[in-house]
Structure formats: structure tokens, C-alpha cells
């Protein structure tokens, strides 16, 4: 059996260099957070699809409908991601 290649490890640096690296990364992380925050309203405005089919699920006390499964809650939000075939 061939030996597994070793994974590259982060460099060991002085504390001041580490602090500078953390500060640079923090700038990028804040930008990513702001970008996600800017997308959130558009995500909330995405169109919805009504579930009209009478789905049945097996619950702990037998078969239940979708509304029964969620105990009568008014809304169920679901993020569904579709990936194109590769």
C-alpha cells in the first residue's frame, strides 16, 4: 500500500505576524458577511411554491399528512438546491 501524502501545514510565525494575518483575514470575513447580508432580502423575496399534493409520511404514531407532521404550523420554509448534471 502506498504511503499517504502529507498535508501541508500552516507556517509557524511570530505573534505580531500572526496578528497581522488575522487582521487581513478579518477584513475579508467582514466583506463576505456584508455581501451575504446584502443578498438576504433578495433571498426572502424569492417566489414560493404551494404544496398541493396530499403527501403522507410515517410518523411515530402512524401515517400523517404534511400539516399534521408539522403540528399545524402555518408555514414550512425549505431551501432546495438543484445541481445541474455534470
Secondary structure, 3 states (H helix, E strand, C coil): CCCCCCCCCCCCCCHHHHHHHHHHHHHHHHHHHHHHHHHHHHHHCCCCCCCCCCCEEEECCEEEEHHHHCCCCCCCCCCCCCCCCC
